[in-house]
């Protein structure tokens, strides 16, 4: 909550002023200097005990997630971000095309305002800092209130590296814990040169409404199809690893799983073997889980904040539902409708997934589309299948920016060592998700470009070469 005695506009203006001063110095850095800083930050922040410390700190502060998984997230996302920018040009002349006569120069944007979600409050500050340093920008990190202390500690670690390598520490700043508030974040979005917004939909919408250029994310509500050709034991292993990772803090976990009728029972058996517990349609247990996750349903569908990213067994215990020890995932049948009256079709931010049956592929696609129409359009879906034509069909008609095939969704969507998606903590969802981009945002999105043109030979074609005879004859 904001403190009425604090002048947030003046406070943020001070941060932005310091950021601009630091950025002016960084603008003179060579490519070698920039890359040295990025390499040093990536290495220092992924030293095992450091990464684990930040994971433990965030779990203690937020009450969400699993420390060891957060450590793994630091390894994958921070190292992956450095790996994909290593050796890439981001300073000065980055391309010269003799054929077109165009030279391209990479230029910084200035001061970046970064909104940081509580769910990934350990890795996101580091990844966004690397993106800014690579592009000679300064960045100010605005955390969620439940991650304010962790954010400051991560920022301090990055600043220590900058100091160690003779770079201005104010290239990376944090809104300090006592100032963290909606007011401070709003002022930040008004005063910076560019906004990189990762977080809840209301905050992202505010970023887009700030009047400043913005890259934001859309709402996640991943829908997964398991068809009759899938290798069910393998699928079960992937689903449990993905959906239980960090207690499902990721927006990329499988929130809804659609399984073909003919393999449903066998799939459920395989899921039970890996620690999933199936709650049947219209059972008292289903009603208990619903009321526990959404205490005020049907009046509203606000998730219980005390159970976001908590273990499956803890959620079941809170609901008074008896599940076996070692249960890692709750599967809740939802074969009714879609939308507000059927909240299991929405995002749950916990190791709970809605499941439903499909008669065939067309039925599964119809169910997937209806779920996305309720929530998650633009974000991502997945399918476990051996039939490429089904993947092609989904690519042609499903309104999402990412389709994951035969992989664990949450360990794939934002980039991994076994997929080609760019490593990122900011997943664009296109116009379907009210976003300006459809790709995973990377350092390349934090650059301005200057294009220099030199004269080249005339390349104007004759009309006979430019237009087909059919089109020309249609107008004569």
C-alpha positions as CSV (number, residue, x, y, z in Angstrom):
1,X,0.0,0.0,0.0
2,X,1.2,3.5,-0.9
3,X,2.4,5.8,1.8
4,X,0.7,9.2,1.5
5,X,3.7,11.0,3.0
6,X,6.0,9.9,0.1
7,X,6.4,11.9,-3.1
8,X,6.6,8.9,-5.5
9,X,7.0,11.0,-8.5
10,X,10.1,12.7,-7.0
11,X,11.5,9.5,-5.8
12,X,11.2,7.8,-9.2
13,X,12.6,10.9,-10.9
14,X,15.7,10.5,-8.8
15,X,16.2,6.9,-9.9
16,X,15.6,7.8,-13.6
17,X,18.1,10.7,-13.4
18,X,20.7,8.4,-12.0
19,X,19.9,5.8,-14.6
20,X,20.3,8.3,-17.4
21,X,23.7,9.4,-16.0
22,X,24.9,5.9,-15.9
23,X,23.5,5.1,-19.3
24,X,25.4,8.0,-20.9
25,X,28.6,6.4,-19.7
26,X,27.6,3.0,-20.9
27,X,26.8,4.4,-24.3
28,X,30.5,4.8,-24.8
29,X,31.2,1.1,-24.0
30,X,32.8,-1.2,-26.6
31,X,31.3,-4.5,-27.6
32,X,34.0,-6.2,-25.6
33,X,33.2,-4.3,-22.4
34,X,29.5,-4.9,-22.7
35,X,30.0,-8.6,-23.2
36,X,32.5,-8.8,-20.3
37,X,29.9,-7.3,-18.0
38,X,27.1,-9.7,-19.2
39,X,29.4,-12.7,-18.8
40,X,30.4,-11.7,-15.3
41,X,26.9,-11.1,-14.2
42,X,25.7,-14.4,-15.6
43,X,28.5,-16.3,-13.9
44,X,28.3,-14.6,-10.6
45,X,24.5,-14.9,-10.2
46,X,24.5,-18.7,-11.1
47,X,27.2,-19.8,-8.6
48,X,25.2,-22.7,-7.0
49,X,25.1,-21.4,-3.5
50,X,24.2,-17.9,-4.7
51,X,21.3,-19.1,-6.9
52,X,20.0,-21.3,-4.1
53,X,20.2,-18.5,-1.6
54,X,18.0,-16.3,-3.8
55,X,15.6,-19.2,-4.3
56,X,15.3,-19.8,-0.6
57,X,14.9,-16.1,0.0
58,X,12.1,-15.7,-2.4
59,X,10.2,-18.8,-1.1
60,X,10.5,-17.4,2.4
61,X,9.4,-13.9,1.5
62,X,6.6,-14.8,-0.9
63,X,5.4,-18.2,0.4
64,X,5.4,-19.5,-3.2
65,X,7.4,-22.1,-5.0
66,X,10.3,-24.5,-4.4
67,X,13.8,-23.2,-3.6
68,X,15.6,-25.9,-5.5
69,X,13.5,-25.4,-8.6
70,X,14.1,-21.7,-8.4
71,X,17.8,-22.5,-8.3
72,X,17.3,-24.5,-11.5
73,X,15.5,-21.7,-13.0
74,X,18.4,-19.4,-12.4
75,X,20.7,-21.9,-14.1
76,X,18.5,-22.3,-17.1
77,X,17.3,-18.8,-17.7
78,X,20.4,-16.8,-16.7
79,X,22.9,-19.0,-18.4
80,X,20.6,-19.4,-21.4
81,X,20.2,-15.7,-21.8
82,X,23.9,-15.2,-21.7
83,X,24.5,-18.1,-24.1
84,X,22.1,-16.7,-26.8
85,X,23.6,-13.2,-26.6
86,X,27.3,-14.3,-26.4
87,X,29.2,-13.3,-29.5
88,X,26.2,-11.3,-30.9
89,X,26.7,-7.7,-32.0
90,X,24.8,-5.1,-30.1
91,X,27.2,-2.0,-30.3
92,X,27.8,0.2,-33.3
93,X,27.7,-1.1,-36.8
94,X,26.0,-4.5,-36.7
95,X,25.2,-5.1,-40.4
96,X,26.4,-3.8,-43.7
97,X,24.6,-4.9,-46.9
98,X,26.4,-3.9,-50.1
99,X,23.5,-5.1,-52.3
100,X,20.9,-2.9,-50.6
101,X,23.4,-0.1,-49.6
102,X,22.1,-0.2,-46.1
103,X,24.2,-0.1,-42.9
104,X,22.6,-0.8,-39.5
105,X,23.8,0.7,-36.3
106,X,22.6,-0.6,-32.9
107,X,21.6,2.2,-30.5
108,X,20.4,2.1,-26.8
109,X,17.0,3.2,-25.8
110,X,17.9,4.9,-22.5
111,X,16.3,3.9,-19.2
112,X,14.2,0.8,-19.1
113,X,11.4,0.3,-16.5
114,X,11.0,-3.4,-15.7
115,X,8.0,-4.8,-13.9
116,X,9.0,-8.0,-12.1
117,X,6.4,-10.7,-11.1
118,X,6.5,-12.4,-7.7
119,X,6.3,-15.8,-9.3
120,X,9.7,-15.5,-11.0
121,X,11.2,-12.9,-8.7
122,X,14.6,-14.7,-8.6
123,X,15.6,-15.0,-12.3
124,X,13.6,-12.2,-14.0
125,X,15.6,-9.4,-12.4
126,X,18.8,-11.0,-13.6
127,X,17.6,-11.8,-17.1
128,X,16.2,-8.3,-17.6
129,X,19.4,-6.7,-16.3
130,X,21.4,-8.8,-18.8
131,X,19.1,-7.6,-21.6
132,X,19.7,-4.0,-20.6
133,X,23.5,-4.2,-20.2
134,X,23.9,-6.0,-23.5
135,X,22.2,-3.1,-25.2
136,X,23.9,-0.3,-23.2
137,X,20.7,0.6,-21.5
138,X,20.1,1.3,-17.8
139,X,17.3,-0.5,-16.0
140,X,15.1,0.1,-13.0
141,X,13.5,-3.0,-11.5
142,X,10.0,-2.7,-9.9
143,X,9.1,-5.8,-7.9
144,X,5.9,-7.2,-6.6
145,X,5.4,-6.3,-2.9
146,X,5.9,-10.0,-1.9
147,X,9.3,-10.0,-3.5
148,X,10.7,-6.6,-2.6
149,X,13.5,-7.8,-0.3
150,X,14.6,-10.5,-2.7
151,X,14.6,-8.1,-5.6
152,X,16.8,-5.7,-3.7
153,X,19.3,-8.5,-2.8
154,X,19.4,-9.7,-6.5
155,X,19.9,-6.1,-7.7
156,X,22.6,-5.5,-5.1
157,X,24.5,-8.6,-6.4
158,X,24.3,-7.4,-10.0
159,X,25.5,-3.9,-8.9
160,X,28.4,-5.5,-7.1
161,X,29.5,-7.1,-10.3
162,X,29.2,-3.9,-12.2
163,X,31.4,-2.2,-9.6
164,X,33.9,-5.0,-9.7
165,X,34.3,-4.5,-13.4
166,X,34.4,-0.7,-13.3
167,X,31.0,0.0,-14.7
168,X,28.4,2.4,-13.2
169,X,26.4,0.6,-10.6
170,X,23.3,2.7,-11.4
171,X,22.9,0.9,-14.7
172,X,20.8,-1.5,-12.6
173,X,18.6,-0.1,-9.8
174,X,15.7,-1.4,-7.8
175,X,12.8,0.4,-6.3
176,X,13.7,0.1,-2.6
177,X,11.5,-2.0,-0.3
178,X,10.0,0.9,1.5
179,X,8.9,2.5,-1.8
180,X,7.5,-0.6,-3.5
181,X,3.9,0.2,-4.3
182,X,1.5,0.5,-7.2
183,X,2.1,4.3,-7.1
184,X,5.9,3.8,-7.5
185,X,5.4,1.4,-10.4
186,X,3.0,3.8,-12.1
187,X,5.4,6.6,-11.8
188,X,8.2,4.5,-13.2
189,X,6.1,3.6,-16.2
190,X,5.4,7.3,-16.8
191,X,9.0,8.4,-16.5
192,X,11.2,5.8,-18.3
193,X,12.0,5.6,-22.0
194,X,10.7,2.0,-22.4
195,X,8.8,-0.5,-20.3
196,X,9.4,-4.3,-20.1
197,X,6.3,-5.5,-18.2
198,X,6.1,-9.1,-16.9
199,X,3.3,-9.7,-14.3
200,X,-0.4,-9.8,-13.8
201,X,-2.8,-8.6,-16.5
202,X,-3.9,-5.4,-14.7
203,X,-0.2,-4.2,-14.4
204,X,0.6,-5.0,-18.0
205,X,-2.5,-3.1,-19.1
206,X,-1.4,-0.1,-17.1
207,X,2.0,-0.3,-18.8
208,X,0.4,-0.2,-22.2
209,X,-1.7,2.8,-21.0
210,X,1.3,4.7,-19.7
211,X,2.0,6.6,-22.9
212,X,5.4,5.1,-23.2
213,X,6.6,2.3,-25.6
214,X,5.9,-1.1,-23.9
215,X,6.4,-4.8,-24.4
216,X,4.1,-6.8,-22.1
217,X,2.8,-10.3,-21.7
218,X,-0.6,-11.9,-21.9
219,X,-2.5,-14.1,-19.5
220,X,-1.4,-17.7,-19.5
221,X,-3.9,-20.7,-19.4
222,X,-2.1,-23.5,-21.2
223,X,-4.3,-26.2,-22.8
224,X,-2.7,-29.6,-23.6
225,X,-4.0,-32.4,-25.8
226,X,-3.0,-36.0,-25.3
227,X,-4.1,-38.1,-28.2
228,X,-4.4,-41.8,-28.8
229,X,-1.0,-42.1,-30.4
230,X,1.0,-40.6,-27.4
231,X,3.4,-42.7,-25.4
232,X,1.5,-42.4,-22.1
233,X,4.2,-43.2,-19.6
234,X,6.4,-40.6,-21.2
235,X,3.6,-38.1,-21.3
236,X,2.9,-38.7,-17.6
237,X,6.5,-38.0,-16.7
238,X,6.5,-34.8,-18.8
239,X,3.3,-33.5,-17.3
240,X,4.2,-34.2,-13.7
241,X,7.6,-32.5,-14.1
242,X,6.1,-29.5,-15.9
243,X,3.1,-29.0,-13.7
244,X,4.8,-29.5,-10.4
245,X,7.9,-27.5,-11.2
246,X,8.2,-24.7,-8.6
247,X,4.7,-25.5,-7.6
248,X,3.3,-24.2,-10.9
249,X,4.4,-20.6,-10.5
250,X,4.9,-20.4,-14.2
251,X,2.2,-19.0,-16.6
252,X,3.3,-21.8,-18.9
253,X,2.1,-24.8,-16.9
254,X,-0.6,-27.2,-18.3
255,X,-3.8,-25.7,-16.7
256,X,-6.1,-27.8,-18.8
257,X,-5.4,-31.3,-20.2
258,X,-7.7,-32.8,-22.9
259,X,-7.3,-36.5,-23.3
260,X,-8.8,-38.8,-25.9
261,X,-11.6,-41.0,-24.5
262,X,-10.0,-44.2,-25.8
263,X,-6.8,-43.7,-23.7
264,X,-8.2,-41.7,-20.8
265,X,-8.3,-44.5,-18.2
266,X,-4.8,-45.7,-19.2
267,X,-3.5,-42.1,-19.0
268,X,-5.1,-41.6,-15.6
269,X,-3.3,-44.8,-14.4
270,X,0.0,-43.6,-15.7
271,X,-0.5,-40.2,-14.0
272,X,-1.2,-41.9,-10.7
273,X,2.1,-43.8,-10.9
274,X,4.0,-40.5,-11.0
275,X,2.1,-38.8,-8.1
276,X,-1.1,-37.3,-9.6
277,X,-4.4,-37.7,-7.9
278,X,-7.6,-37.7,-10.0
279,X,-10.7,-36.0,-8.6
280,X,-13.9,-37.1,-10.3
281,X,-16.6,-35.0,-11.9
282,X,-19.5,-34.0,-9.6
283,X,-17.8,-35.4,-6.5
284,X,-17.8,-33.7,-3.1
285,X,-14.0,-33.5,-3.4
286,X,-14.3,-31.4,-6.5
287,X,-16.6,-29.0,-4.8
288,X,-14.2,-28.8,-1.8
289,X,-11.2,-28.0,-4.0
290,X,-13.2,-25.4,-6.0
291,X,-14.2,-23.6,-2.8
292,X,-10.7,-23.7,-1.4
293,X,-9.0,-22.3,-4.6
294,X,-11.8,-19.7,-5.2
295,X,-13.3,-18.9,-1.8
296,X,-15.8,-16.4,-3.1
297,X,-17.0,-18.4,-6.1
298,X,-19.4,-17.9,-7.9
299,X,-19.5,-14.2,-6.8
300,X,-16.0,-13.8,-8.2
301,X,-13.1,-15.9,-9.3
302,X,-10.2,-14.5,-7.3
303,X,-7.7,-17.2,-6.4
304,X,-6.9,-17.7,-2.8
305,X,-3.6,-15.9,-2.4
306,X,-2.6,-18.2,0.5
307,X,-2.6,-21.2,-1.9
308,X,-0.9,-19.8,-5.0
309,X,2.1,-22.0,-5.8
310,X,1.7,-24.2,-2.8
311,X,2.2,-28.0,-2.8
312,X,-0.7,-30.2,-4.1
313,X,-0.9,-32.0,-0.8
314,X,-1.2,-28.8,1.1
315,X,-4.0,-27.6,-1.1
316,X,-5.8,-30.9,-0.7
317,X,-5.4,-30.8,3.1
318,X,-6.7,-27.2,3.2
319,X,-9.8,-28.5,1.3
320,X,-10.3,-31.5,3.5
321,X,-9.6,-33.9,0.6
322,X,-7.7,-37.1,1.5
323,X,-4.9,-37.8,-1.0
324,X,-1.9,-40.2,-0.7
325,X,1.4,-39.0,0.7
326,X,3.7,-37.9,-2.1
327,X,0.9,-36.4,-4.2
328,X,2.4,-33.8,-6.5
329,X,-0.5,-32.9,-8.7
330,X,-4.3,-32.7,-8.4
331,X,-6.2,-33.5,-11.6
332,X,-9.8,-32.3,-11.5
333,X,-12.3,-33.5,-14.1
334,X,-14.2,-30.7,-15.8
335,X,-16.4,-32.1,-18.6
336,X,-19.1,-29.5,-18.2
337,X,-18.9,-26.0,-19.7
338,X,-16.4,-23.2,-19.9
339,X,-15.9,-19.8,-18.4
340,X,-16.8,-18.2,-15.1
341,X,-19.2,-20.9,-14.0
342,X,-16.5,-23.6,-14.5
343,X,-13.4,-22.0,-12.9
344,X,-11.3,-25.1,-13.4
345,X,-11.1,-24.1,-17.1
346,X,-9.0,-21.0,-16.1
347,X,-5.5,-20.4,-14.8
348,X,-4.8,-21.8,-11.3
349,X,-1.2,-20.9,-10.5
350,X,-0.9,-24.1,-8.5
351,X,-0.3,-27.8,-9.1
352,X,-3.9,-28.3,-10.0
353,X,-5.1,-29.0,-13.5
354,X,-8.5,-29.3,-15.1
355,X,-8.9,-32.5,-17.2
356,X,-11.6,-33.4,-19.7
357,X,-12.3,-36.1,-22.3
358,X,-12.4,-35.6,-26.1
359,X,-14.1,-38.0,-28.6
360,X,-11.5,-37.3,-31.4
361,X,-9.1,-34.6,-32.6
362,X,-11.8,-32.2,-33.9
363,X,-13.6,-32.5,-30.5
364,X,-10.3,-31.8,-28.8
365,X,-9.7,-28.7,-30.9
366,X,-13.2,-27.4,-30.2
367,X,-12.7,-27.8,-26.5
368,X,-9.3,-26.2,-26.7
369,X,-10.7,-23.2,-28.5
370,X,-13.5,-22.7,-26.0
371,X,-11.1,-22.8,-23.1
372,X,-8.9,-20.2,-24.8
373,X,-11.9,-18.0,-25.6
374,X,-12.4,-17.9,-21.8
375,X,-8.8,-17.3,-20.8
376,X,-5.3,-17.7,-22.3
377,X,-5.8,-16.7,-25.9
378,X,-2.5,-15.8,-27.5
379,X,-0.3,-17.5,-25.0
380,X,0.4,-21.2,-25.7
381,X,-0.9,-24.7,-26.0
382,X,0.6,-28.2,-26.4
383,X,0.0,-31.6,-27.9
384,X,1.4,-35.1,-27.3
385,X,1.0,-37.0,-30.6
386,X,2.9,-38.9,-33.3
387,X,0.8,-37.3,-36.1
388,X,2.4,-34.2,-37.6
389,X,-0.7,-33.3,-39.6
390,X,-2.5,-32.6,-36.2
391,X,0.3,-30.2,-35.3
392,X,0.0,-28.5,-38.7
393,X,-3.8,-28.1,-38.2
394,X,-3.2,-26.5,-34.8
395,X,-0.6,-24.2,-36.2
396,X,-3.1,-23.0,-38.8
397,X,-6.1,-22.4,-36.6
398,X,-5.4,-22.1,-32.8
399,X,-4.9,-18.5,-31.8
400,X,-1.7,-18.8,-29.8
401,X,1.9,-17.7,-30.4
402,X,3.5,-21.0,-29.2
403,X,2.6,-24.7,-29.7
404,X,4.8,-27.2,-27.9
405,X,4.9,-30.7,-29.3
406,X,5.8,-33.7,-27.1
407,X,7.6,-31.6,-24.5
408,X,7.0,-30.5,-20.9
409,X,5.3,-27.1,-21.5
410,X,6.6,-25.0,-18.6
411,X,10.1,-26.2,-19.1
412,X,9.9,-25.3,-22.8
413,X,7.8,-22.2,-23.4
414,X,10.4,-19.7,-22.2
415,X,13.3,-21.4,-23.8
416,X,15.4,-24.4,-22.8
417,X,18.5,-26.3,-23.8
418,X,16.3,-28.8,-25.8
419,X,14.1,-26.4,-27.8
420,X,14.6,-23.5,-30.2
421,X,12.5,-20.9,-28.4
422,X,14.5,-17.9,-27.3
423,X,15.3,-17.9,-23.6
424,X,13.1,-15.2,-22.0
425,X,11.1,-14.2,-19.0
426,X,8.7,-12.1,-21.1
427,X,6.5,-14.1,-23.5
428,X,4.7,-12.0,-26.1
429,X,1.1,-13.2,-26.9
430,X,0.4,-11.1,-30.1
431,X,-2.8,-9.2,-30.6
432,X,-4.7,-12.2,-29.4
433,X,-3.3,-11.5,-25.9
434,X,-3.4,-7.7,-26.3
435,X,0.4,-7.6,-26.8
436,X,2.6,-5.8,-29.3
437,X,4.8,-8.8,-30.0
438,X,4.3,-12.5,-30.7
439,X,7.7,-13.8,-29.7
440,X,9.7,-14.3,-26.6
441,X,11.3,-10.9,-25.8
442,X,15.1,-10.8,-25.8
443,X,17.8,-8.2,-25.7
444,X,17.2,-7.5,-29.3
445,X,13.9,-5.9,-28.3
446,X,15.7,-3.2,-26.2
447,X,17.5,-1.7,-29.2
448,X,16.9,1.3,-31.4
449,X,18.3,1.0,-34.9
450,X,19.8,3.7,-37.2
451,X,19.7,2.8,-40.9
452,X,22.1,4.4,-43.2
453,X,21.4,4.4,-47.0
454,X,23.8,4.7,-49.9
455,X,22.8,4.9,-53.5
456,X,22.7,1.6,-55.4
457,X,21.9,0.7,-59.1
458,X,18.3,1.2,-60.0
459,X,16.3,-1.9,-59.3
460,X,12.9,-0.9,-60.7
461,X,11.5,-3.9,-62.7
462,X,9.4,-3.6,-65.9
463,X,5.7,-4.0,-65.4
464,X,5.8,-7.2,-67.5
465,X,8.1,-8.7,-64.9
466,X,6.2,-7.2,-61.9
467,X,2.6,-8.1,-62.8
468,X,1.4,-11.4,-64.3
469,X,-0.4,-11.4,-67.7
470,X,-3.6,-12.5,-66.0
471,X,-3.7,-9.4,-63.8
472,X,-2.7,-7.0,-66.5
473,X,-5.3,-8.3,-68.9
474,X,-8.0,-8.1,-66.2
475,X,-7.9,-4.3,-66.4
476,X,-7.7,-3.9,-70.2
